Amino acid sequence: MRSFEFGSEPGIVLAFWFFLAFSALLGGIVYGFARRRWRRRAAGAAGFVAGAALFAVVHLSMLSGFTALQLDGAAVRLRYAVPPRTRAVDLDAIASVRAEPAFKGLWRLVVVETDGTTHESVVADGPSVDASRRALARYTGESEARASG
């Protein structure tokens, strides 16, 4: 069984809790400033939206996605850190594998199933994403031209 890691799973969990706390703090600050001018309900809504928007942006851009990929027999196992879970995808169900640029030189591995379901890794450095893409493409029998995306 061959496996590939994308980032540090404990680091991703720590970042999740840090950004959740930071977003709550920001929401509280916005509430405090908004409370001076608006009613309590409107200030609460403004604080919630500010905190939730910040957390959503950080979570969706950096923390969501699988942190490890294992080539295991007739399936590929994708391990997620937040929330902790593992998803098995049959080799027959994989339609394509590609690497996509994220930001600041970081990349994501994207696995697309035949039914259109898309699985993305957390952001990682280019060489590790490319190595896992090549290995998964060979494992699934996908041609290099199709896998390069």
N, C-alpha and C positions, 0 to 999 in steps of 0.2 A: 504494500500500500504506500503510495507516494502522497505527500501532503505539501501544501504551500501556505504560508502565513502572510497576512496582509496587516501590518501594524501589530501593536501589542494589545492583546485582548484586555488585560488589566488596565492598561493605559486608556483604552477606549471607554471602559466602564468608569474610570476615574474622571475622564473628560466629560462624560455624560452627566455625572452628579455635580461636577464643578459648574458646568454651563447651566444646569437646572437651577442651582443655588444662585448663580449670578443673574440669571433671567428673573428669578423671584425677587432678588434685591432691586434690580432695575424697575420691575413692576411696582415695588413698594415706593421707590423714589418718585416715579411718575405719579403714583397715587397721591403722595404727599404734596407735590407741587400742584397737581390738578385740584386737590381738595380745597385749596385756597380760593379758587375761582368758581368751581362747579359744585354741584350737589354730590353727595356721597356715592350715589349709584353711578353717575356719569364718571366720576373720578375713579371708581373701582373698575369700571369697564375700560377706561383708558389705561390704567395700570396693568390690567390683565392682558389687554391686546398688545401693549408694548413688550411685556415679558414673554408672552406666548409667541409673538412674531420673532423675537430674537432667538428664542430656543428652537423654534421650527427651522429657521434658516441654518443655524449651526448643525442641528441634528440631521437635516436632509442633505446638507452639502458635505459634511465630513463624517458623521458618526453612524449613519444608517448603512447597512450593507453587511455582507458576510466578511468575517475576519480570517477564515481558514477554508481551504478547499482540499478535500481528500479524494484521491482516485482510488475507489474501492470496488473491485470486481466489476459488476454490471451497472454500478451506480456511481454518481459523484455526490459526495456529502459536502454540504455547505453549512458552516458553523457561524452562527450569529452571536454577538456579545450582548446586545441590548435589544429586546429581551433575550436571555440565553435560550437558544434552541438550535436544533440541527435539522436540516432539510435534505432529504435524499432525492436526487433527480436521476431517473433511469437514463442510461446512455442513449437509448433509442429516442428519448424525448428531447434531446438537445439538438436544436436546429442550427445554431451558430454560436461562435465564441469570438469576442473581439475586445480589444483594448481601446478605451476612450480617454482622451485627455480630460483632466478635471481642472486644476488651476495650479499655478506656480510650479510647473514641472511635475506635478503628481498625476497619476493615472488611476483608472478603475478598470477592473475586469468585468465584462458584461457577458452573461450566459443567457441565451434566449432559447426557450423551449418551443417545440413545434406548435403548441396551442397559443403562443404569443406571450406567455409569462416570462418576465424579465427578472433576472437576479443580478445585482451589482455588488461588487466588493466595496469595502471602505477604500478611501484614497490611499495610495501607496506609491513607492518610487517606481519609475519606469522599468528598470531591469527585472524586478521581481514580478511585476504584472506581465511583462512580455514572456518571461520564462514559464510562468503558469499558463499563459495563453497558448504557447507553443506545445507544452506537454498535454494540455487538455485537448487541443486540436488533434494531436497524434493519437491520443487515447480514444477519441471518438471517431477517428478515421476521417476527419474533416480535412480538406485540402488546405495547404498554407495560403493559397490565394483567397479562399473564402474566409479563412480565420483571421486574416490580417485586419479586416474591417477598416 
